[in-house]
Amino acid sequence: MTKLKLGASLAALFFITVATVMPVVAQEPDYLLQPEDVVQITVYEQPDLDTTARISSTGEIAFPLLGKIKVAGLAVSELRDKIEKLLARDYLVNPQVQVFIGQYHMKQVSVLGSVQKPGKYDMYAERQTTVLEAIAMAEGFSDVANPNGTRIIRKENGEERTIPVRVTDITKKGMKEKDVFLKPGDIIFVPESFF
């Protein structure tokens, strides 16, 4: 076997091994890293650089040779590219980096108003959470709830926005597209019925 084929075979074996050994956490392709996420970084043939780090409240991680790196707001692929470029600039020739999210920060929403158990609830880590799922986490509507008055209060770009949700469109008419996907920090408010 030639050295080139052997090198390619070893590289393939490495990435297969990493993929099977690393914890299985669903990777959302458009997910942007946030403080409190845990990232696992592996550099091929450089075990001293392998790092598991929790993203700080300032959005940074400490990485061998490179020091503190700003990572919050980047997609996993962007972080991989950033580390490869930084390592290639001063330290390694053609570094091959793998980045995995080992643990998502606890994303929460608040469910308030006329539900059985108002409070803060953790969103699903492995997939998006819908408004009806969040209401179910709060054990459903109270006896005096007005489900069709449900609204999501969301802050985006410093602005507060209200998204109305007609629950019967989802539950009785089967309009699943109206079961809005939530974002961390959303507030779901269910008003009381006036009747």
C-alpha positions as CSV (number, residue, x, y, z in Angstrom):
1,M,0.0,0.0,0.0
2,T,1.4,3.4,-0.9
3,K,2.0,6.1,1.7
4,L,-0.7,8.2,0.1
5,K,-3.3,5.4,0.2
6,L,-2.3,4.5,3.8
7,G,-2.6,8.2,4.9
8,A,-6.1,8.5,3.3
9,S,-7.1,5.2,4.9
10,L,-6.0,6.3,8.3
11,A,-7.7,9.7,8.0
12,A,-11.0,7.9,7.0
13,L,-10.6,5.5,9.9
14,F,-9.9,8.4,12.3
15,F,-13.1,10.2,11.4
16,I,-15.2,7.1,11.5
17,T,-13.8,6.3,15.0
18,V,-14.5,9.9,16.2
19,A,-18.0,9.8,14.8
20,T,-18.8,6.5,16.7
21,V,-17.0,7.4,19.9
22,M,-18.2,10.9,20.4
23,P,-21.5,11.4,22.3
24,V,-24.4,11.4,20.0
25,V,-26.1,14.8,20.2
26,A,-28.2,15.9,17.3
27,Q,-26.3,18.6,15.4
28,E,-28.6,21.4,14.0
29,P,-26.8,22.6,10.9
30,D,-28.0,26.2,11.4
31,Y,-27.6,26.2,15.2
32,L,-25.3,29.1,16.4
33,L,-23.1,28.4,19.4
34,Q,-24.1,30.1,22.6
35,P,-22.6,30.7,26.1
36,E,-22.9,27.5,28.2
37,D,-22.8,25.2,25.2
38,V,-20.0,22.5,25.5
39,V,-17.9,22.0,22.4
40,Q,-15.6,19.0,21.7
41,I,-12.8,19.8,19.3
42,T,-10.5,17.1,17.8
43,V,-7.4,17.9,15.7
44,Y,-6.3,14.9,13.5
45,E,-2.9,13.5,14.7
46,Q,-2.6,16.2,17.4
47,P,-4.0,14.6,20.6
48,D,-2.5,17.4,22.7
49,L,-4.8,19.8,21.0
50,D,-8.0,17.9,21.6
51,T,-10.3,20.0,23.7
52,T,-13.6,19.9,25.5
53,A,-14.7,23.4,26.6
54,R,-17.8,25.1,27.9
55,I,-18.4,28.5,26.2
56,S,-18.0,31.3,28.7
57,S,-20.5,34.0,29.4
58,T,-18.4,36.3,27.1
59,G,-18.7,33.8,24.3
60,E,-15.1,32.4,24.4
61,I,-13.3,29.2,24.8
62,A,-9.6,28.6,25.7
63,F,-7.8,26.5,23.1
64,P,-4.2,25.2,23.2
65,L,-1.7,27.3,21.3
66,L,-4.4,29.8,20.3
67,G,-5.6,31.1,23.7
68,K,-9.0,32.6,24.0
69,I,-11.2,32.4,20.9
70,K,-14.5,34.1,20.4
71,V,-17.0,31.3,19.3
72,A,-20.5,32.4,20.3
73,G,-22.6,33.2,17.3
74,L,-20.7,30.8,15.0
75,A,-22.1,27.7,13.4
76,V,-20.2,24.5,14.1
77,S,-18.8,24.5,10.6
78,E,-17.7,28.1,11.0
79,L,-15.9,27.3,14.2
80,R,-14.1,24.4,12.5
81,D,-13.0,26.6,9.7
82,K,-11.8,29.3,12.1
83,I,-9.7,26.9,14.1
84,E,-8.2,25.3,11.0
85,K,-7.2,28.8,9.7
86,L,-5.7,29.9,13.0
87,L,-3.7,26.7,13.3
88,A,-2.6,26.7,9.7
89,R,-1.4,30.3,10.0
90,D,1.3,29.7,12.6
91,Y,1.4,26.1,13.8
92,L,0.3,23.2,11.5
93,V,0.3,22.3,7.9
94,N,-3.2,21.5,6.6
95,P,-4.9,20.9,10.0
96,Q,-8.0,18.7,10.0
97,V,-10.4,19.7,12.7
98,Q,-13.7,18.2,13.9
99,V,-16.1,20.1,16.1
100,F,-19.1,18.6,17.9
101,I,-21.6,20.0,20.3
102,G,-21.2,17.9,23.4
103,Q,-24.0,19.6,25.3
104,Y,-26.4,22.4,24.5
105,H,-27.0,25.1,27.0
106,M,-30.3,24.8,28.7
107,K,-32.7,26.7,26.4
108,Q,-35.8,27.8,28.2
109,V,-39.2,29.3,27.5
110,S,-41.7,30.7,30.0
111,V,-45.3,29.6,29.9
112,L,-47.6,32.0,31.8
113,G,-51.2,32.8,32.3
114,S,-54.1,30.3,32.3
115,V,-52.1,27.0,32.3
116,Q,-52.1,24.4,35.0
117,K,-48.4,25.0,36.0
118,P,-47.0,28.3,34.9
119,G,-43.3,28.6,34.9
120,K,-40.0,28.2,33.0
121,Y,-39.5,25.0,31.0
122,D,-36.5,23.5,29.2
123,M,-36.8,23.3,25.5
124,Y,-35.9,20.0,23.8
125,A,-32.1,19.9,23.2
126,E,-32.2,17.6,20.2
127,R,-34.9,19.4,18.2
128,Q,-37.1,22.5,18.0
129,T,-39.9,22.9,20.5
130,T,-43.4,24.1,19.5
131,V,-45.8,26.3,21.3
132,L,-48.2,23.4,22.0
133,E,-45.4,21.2,23.3
134,A,-44.5,24.0,25.7
135,I,-48.1,24.3,26.9
136,A,-48.1,20.5,27.4
137,M,-45.0,20.9,29.6
138,A,-47.1,23.3,31.7
139,E,-49.7,20.5,31.9
140,G,-52.1,22.1,29.6
141,F,-54.7,24.9,29.7
142,S,-56.6,25.8,32.9
143,D,-60.4,25.6,33.0
144,V,-60.7,29.3,32.5
145,A,-58.2,29.6,29.6
146,N,-58.8,31.2,26.2
147,P,-56.6,29.0,24.0
148,N,-57.2,31.1,20.9
149,G,-55.9,34.1,22.7
150,T,-52.5,32.5,23.2
151,R,-49.6,34.6,22.1
152,I,-45.8,34.3,22.0
153,I,-43.8,37.3,23.2
154,R,-40.4,37.3,21.5
155,K,-37.5,39.7,21.7
156,E,-35.5,40.0,18.5
157,N,-32.9,42.6,17.8
158,G,-33.8,44.5,20.9
159,E,-37.5,44.8,19.8
160,E,-40.4,43.0,21.4
161,R,-42.7,41.2,19.0
162,T,-46.1,39.4,19.7
163,I,-47.0,36.4,17.7
164,P,-50.7,35.3,18.0
165,V,-51.5,31.6,18.0
166,R,-55.0,30.3,17.3
167,V,-54.7,26.9,19.0
168,T,-57.9,25.5,17.5
169,D,-56.4,26.0,14.0
170,I,-53.8,23.5,15.1
171,T,-55.8,21.1,17.2
172,K,-59.1,21.0,15.4
173,K,-58.2,22.0,11.8
174,G,-54.9,20.2,11.7
175,M,-52.9,23.2,10.6
176,K,-49.6,22.0,12.0
177,E,-47.7,24.9,10.3
178,K,-49.3,27.2,12.9
179,D,-47.7,25.4,15.8
180,V,-44.9,27.9,16.0
181,F,-41.3,26.8,16.7
182,L,-40.1,28.6,19.8
183,K,-36.8,30.4,20.5
184,P,-35.0,30.5,23.8
185,G,-36.4,33.2,26.0
186,D,-39.8,33.2,24.4
187,I,-42.8,33.9,26.7
188,I,-46.0,32.0,25.9
189,F,-49.0,33.8,27.5
190,V,-52.4,32.2,27.7
191,P,-55.2,34.7,28.7
192,E,-58.3,33.9,30.6
193,S,-61.6,33.5,28.8
194,F,-64.1,36.3,29.4
195,F,-67.1,33.9,29.3
